[in-house]
Amino acid sequence: MPLIGMSGSAVMLLPAIDALKVAADLGFEAIEILGEFPQCVCDDVSGEQREKIKSLAESSGLALTLHSPFTSLNIAALNPGIRAESLRQIIAAVDMCADIGGRTVTVHNGKFILSQRYRKTSPQAFDIQWKYNVESLKRASERAEGRGVTLCLENIGFEHSNIDQNVDDLLKIKNDVDSPALAFCMDIGHARLNKELDQAIEKIGQFTRNIHFTDNFGERDDHLVIGAGDFDYSPHLDFFRNFTDVIILEVINFGTNPESAGKSLEYIKKLF
């Protein structure tokens, strides 16, 4: 059985250590800290604060994961300054995850700067950005391997600007990076929107070390309370139940009330 974890995004306005306390109080077995403002800006978390987070996780029995920052970042940017800063922040997340005793860091691929139409007429730009994306992930994976952390690449193919447009792209990126520290975070809501959940489970399931369990109505990336959408989980329950790593209930709530996280956990316990 997997460990069931709470996403820090369910209490987005709480600092990381307070989010940990909420997850423990609700009965979760893990938490994915959101490495974004305001919950956790890795550069601002002192050594003392990291020790407190690690100690609290150990005393409460919580497994820790960390979602690296992604807002305004692009590890495949043509602008070298933007690309370098994006990679630096991901490496900072890897270091923080290791410092607090975490096991995985969820990371996004970069984004294309050209639309789909222009990418078809400008293959050179496509090739360059693919290369930059792979190079960035190689460097991040090297750091992760050195720190004993696994980098989990999340599927974002439903967004037309993202480097990975499908699970086959994810597999090619993993092959190009060629690092034992690179695995996958399978967001089942994203896979549903991209109409490839079956393919995702079949093709990248064996390389997945983190699952984002979400709910929606098949049209937008809603991240609803689990059970509030119309996602039919039943065809894939065996895969979820037999998963041996962490399943994060990724509910998004721009506040501090943990009610949505608690309701999601109750639903999952009954479902599983």
BAVEXFI-229156 format. One line per field, with one value per residue (C-alpha): residue number from 1; residue in one letter; x, y, z. Coordinates in nm, 2 decimals. Each point is the difference from the previous one (the first is absolute). Layout:
residues N
num <- NUM,...;
residuo <- A,...;
xx <- X,...;
yy <- Y,...;
zz <- Z,...;
***
This chain:
residues 272
num <- 1,2,3,4,5,6,7,8,9,10,11,12,13,14,15,16,17,18,19,20,21,22,23,24,25,26,27,28,29,30,31,32,33,34,35,36,37,38,39,40,41,42,43,44,45,46,47,48,49,50,51,52,53,54,55,56,57,58,59,60,61,62,63,64,65,66,67,68,69,70,71,72,73,74,75,76,77,78,79,80,81,82,83,84,85,86,87,88,89,90,91,92,93,94,95,96,97,98,99,100,101,102,103,104,105,106,107,108,109,110,111,112,113,114,115,116,117,118,119,120,121,122,123,124,125,126,127,128,129,130,131,132,133,134,135,136,137,138,139,140,141,142,143,144,145,146,147,148,149,150,151,152,153,154,155,156,157,158,159,160,161,162,163,164,165,166,167,168,169,170,171,172,173,174,175,176,177,178,179,180,181,182,183,184,185,186,187,188,189,190,191,192,193,194,195,196,197,198,199,200,201,202,203,204,205,206,207,208,209,210,211,212,213,214,215,216,217,218,219,220,221,222,223,224,225,226,227,228,229,230,231,232,233,234,235,236,237,238,239,240,241,242,243,244,245,246,247,248,249,250,251,252,253,254,255,256,257,258,259,260,261,262,263,264,265,266,267,268,269,270,271,272;
residuo <- M,P,L,I,G,M,S,G,S,A,V,M,L,L,P,A,I,D,A,L,K,V,A,A,D,L,G,F,E,A,I,E,I,L,G,E,F,P,Q,C,V,C,D,D,V,S,G,E,Q,R,E,K,I,K,S,L,A,E,S,S,G,L,A,L,T,L,H,S,P,F,T,S,L,N,I,A,A,L,N,P,G,I,R,A,E,S,L,R,Q,I,I,A,A,V,D,M,C,A,D,I,G,G,R,T,V,T,V,H,N,G,K,F,I,L,S,Q,R,Y,R,K,T,S,P,Q,A,F,D,I,Q,W,K,Y,N,V,E,S,L,K,R,A,S,E,R,A,E,G,R,G,V,T,L,C,L,E,N,I,G,F,E,H,S,N,I,D,Q,N,V,D,D,L,L,K,I,K,N,D,V,D,S,P,A,L,A,F,C,M,D,I,G,H,A,R,L,N,K,E,L,D,Q,A,I,E,K,I,G,Q,F,T,R,N,I,H,F,T,D,N,F,G,E,R,D,D,H,L,V,I,G,A,G,D,F,D,Y,S,P,H,L,D,F,F,R,N,F,T,D,V,I,I,L,E,V,I,N,F,G,T,N,P,E,S,A,G,K,S,L,E,Y,I,K,K,L,F;
xx <- 0.00,0.12,0.05,-0.28,0.13,-0.15,0.11,0.12,-0.22,-0.30,0.10,0.20,0.02,0.14,0.38,0.16,0.04,-0.37,-0.11,0.19,-0.19,-0.33,0.09,0.10,-0.32,-0.22,0.16,0.20,0.31,0.20,0.00,0.12,0.12,-0.07,0.33,-0.18,-0.07,-0.15,0.03,0.36,0.26,0.30,0.26,-0.17,-0.02,0.29,0.20,-0.18,-0.34,0.10,0.10,-0.34,-0.18,0.21,-0.05,-0.38,-0.03,0.20,-0.20,-0.33,0.10,-0.07,0.19,0.11,0.00,0.05,-0.15,0.27,-0.10,-0.13,-0.18,0.18,0.28,0.11,0.29,-0.02,0.00,0.20,0.10,0.31,-0.07,-0.35,0.11,0.28,-0.22,-0.27,0.26,0.15,-0.34,-0.06,0.34,-0.08,-0.32,0.20,0.24,-0.29,-0.17,0.32,0.06,-0.35,0.02,-0.23,-0.01,-0.12,-0.01,-0.28,0.12,-0.15,0.15,0.07,-0.23,0.02,0.01,-0.17,-0.36,-0.07,-0.05,0.34,0.18,-0.09,0.15,0.30,0.14,0.34,-0.16,-0.18,0.33,0.19,-0.26,-0.02,0.38,-0.01,-0.27,0.20,0.32,-0.18,-0.15,0.34,0.16,-0.30,0.01,0.37,-0.06,-0.29,0.20,0.28,-0.24,-0.19,-0.32,-0.22,-0.11,-0.35,-0.10,-0.36,-0.22,-0.14,-0.08,-0.35,0.17,0.09,0.31,0.16,0.30,-0.16,-0.32,-0.06,0.14,0.22,0.17,0.06,0.16,0.22,0.11,0.08,0.20,0.19,0.07,0.12,0.01,-0.10,-0.12,-0.27,-0.34,-0.36,-0.28,-0.32,-0.28,-0.31,-0.21,0.25,0.00,-0.37,-0.01,0.25,-0.21,0.29,-0.05,0.00,0.32,0.16,-0.06,0.12,0.31,0.13,-0.16,0.30,0.22,-0.24,0.10,-0.27,-0.36,-0.21,-0.36,-0.24,-0.36,-0.16,-0.28,0.23,0.01,0.23,0.28,-0.23,0.17,-0.33,-0.07,0.05,-0.35,-0.15,0.07,-0.10,0.33,-0.06,0.28,-0.13,0.17,0.34,-0.05,0.23,0.29,-0.06,-0.04,0.31,0.21,0.28,0.11,-0.19,-0.34,-0.06,-0.36,0.06,-0.28,0.04,-0.13,0.13,-0.04,0.07,-0.31,0.09,-0.36,0.05,0.30,-0.19,-0.29,0.23,0.17,-0.34,-0.10,0.33,-0.02,-0.35,0.11,0.31;
yy <- 0.00,0.35,0.28,0.25,0.36,0.35,0.26,0.32,0.17,-0.10,0.26,0.22,0.30,-0.19,-0.01,-0.34,-0.10,0.08,-0.20,-0.30,0.04,0.00,-0.31,-0.19,0.11,-0.11,-0.35,0.03,-0.22,0.25,0.36,0.17,0.34,0.26,0.17,0.32,0.33,0.04,-0.36,-0.06,0.20,-0.23,0.28,0.15,-0.32,0.01,-0.30,0.02,0.00,-0.30,-0.19,0.08,-0.13,-0.31,-0.06,0.06,-0.24,-0.27,0.04,-0.01,-0.28,0.21,-0.08,0.31,0.11,0.34,0.16,0.22,0.36,0.05,0.33,0.23,-0.25,-0.18,-0.24,-0.01,0.38,0.14,0.29,-0.13,0.20,-0.13,-0.35,0.02,0.14,-0.26,-0.28,0.17,0.00,-0.37,-0.09,0.20,-0.20,-0.32,0.11,0.10,-0.34,-0.18,0.23,-0.08,-0.37,0.00,-0.27,0.16,0.34,0.06,0.21,0.13,0.00,0.33,0.18,0.09,0.37,-0.06,-0.11,-0.34,0.15,0.18,-0.30,-0.19,0.27,0.05,-0.35,0.16,0.18,-0.33,-0.19,0.27,0.01,-0.37,-0.01,0.27,-0.19,-0.32,0.18,0.16,-0.32,-0.18,0.26,-0.02,-0.38,0.00,0.21,-0.22,-0.31,0.15,0.10,-0.33,0.15,-0.11,0.26,-0.07,0.15,0.09,-0.05,0.34,-0.10,0.15,0.35,0.06,0.21,-0.28,-0.19,-0.33,-0.04,-0.36,-0.30,-0.10,0.34,-0.07,-0.33,0.16,0.27,-0.26,-0.20,0.32,0.10,-0.35,0.03,-0.25,0.30,0.10,-0.16,0.12,0.17,-0.12,0.26,-0.20,0.31,0.13,-0.33,-0.01,0.35,-0.13,-0.31,-0.23,-0.14,-0.36,0.07,0.18,-0.29,-0.25,0.19,0.20,-0.18,-0.21,0.31,0.20,0.09,0.25,0.02,0.32,-0.12,0.27,0.05,0.20,-0.01,-0.09,0.36,0.20,-0.07,0.08,-0.19,-0.04,-0.18,-0.36,-0.14,0.34,-0.04,-0.28,-0.19,-0.38,-0.15,-0.35,-0.13,0.07,-0.08,-0.31,0.22,0.26,-0.25,-0.19,0.32,-0.02,0.36,0.32,0.11,0.37,0.13,0.32,0.22,0.37,0.25,0.36,0.02,-0.17,-0.21,-0.37,-0.11,-0.09,-0.21,-0.18,-0.08,-0.13,-0.24,-0.13,-0.07,-0.17,-0.23,-0.12,-0.03,-0.20;
zz <- 0.00,-0.07,0.26,-0.03,0.02,0.01,-0.25,0.16,-0.26,0.20,0.26,-0.23,0.23,0.29,0.06,-0.07,0.37,0.07,-0.30,0.14,0.33,-0.19,-0.20,0.31,0.19,-0.29,-0.01,-0.32,-0.04,-0.21,-0.13,-0.31,0.10,-0.26,-0.08,-0.11,0.17,0.25,0.14,-0.06,-0.18,0.03,0.00,0.31,0.21,0.25,0.12,0.33,-0.16,-0.21,0.31,0.16,-0.31,0.00,0.37,-0.02,-0.29,0.18,0.32,-0.18,-0.24,-0.31,-0.32,-0.17,-0.37,-0.15,-0.30,-0.16,-0.11,-0.35,-0.01,-0.25,-0.05,-0.32,0.00,-0.38,-0.05,-0.29,0.23,0.19,0.31,0.04,-0.07,0.26,0.27,-0.07,0.04,0.31,0.17,-0.08,0.14,0.31,0.04,-0.03,0.27,0.23,-0.06,0.10,0.30,0.15,-0.07,-0.30,-0.26,-0.33,-0.17,-0.26,-0.29,-0.32,-0.35,-0.17,-0.23,-0.37,-0.08,-0.34,-0.07,-0.15,-0.34,0.01,0.14,-0.32,-0.22,0.23,0.09,0.10,0.29,0.10,0.00,0.19,0.28,0.02,0.04,0.27,0.19,0.00,0.10,0.29,0.12,-0.03,0.24,0.24,-0.01,0.08,0.30,0.11,-0.04,0.21,0.28,0.00,-0.14,-0.29,-0.25,-0.12,-0.33,-0.02,-0.31,-0.12,-0.36,0.01,-0.01,-0.36,0.09,0.21,-0.13,0.07,-0.20,0.08,0.19,-0.29,0.03,0.37,-0.08,-0.26,0.25,0.26,-0.26,-0.11,0.36,0.08,0.38,0.27,0.21,-0.26,0.04,-0.05,0.19,-0.17,0.03,-0.08,-0.05,-0.26,-0.17,-0.01,-0.17,-0.25,-0.06,0.08,0.36,-0.13,-0.19,0.29,0.23,-0.26,-0.12,0.30,0.29,0.07,0.02,0.21,0.36,0.08,-0.10,0.01,0.06,-0.12,-0.11,-0.27,-0.26,-0.29,-0.13,0.23,0.24,0.30,0.28,0.18,0.33,-0.09,-0.07,-0.10,-0.37,-0.23,-0.03,-0.02,0.20,0.00,-0.32,0.15,0.37,-0.02,-0.12,0.27,0.28,-0.10,-0.04,0.26,0.02,0.08,-0.13,0.06,0.01,-0.20,0.10,-0.05,0.26,0.01,0.37,0.34,0.06,-0.03,-0.05,-0.37,0.09,0.27,-0.22,-0.27,0.24,0.12,-0.36,-0.08,0.31,-0.11,-0.37,0.08;
***
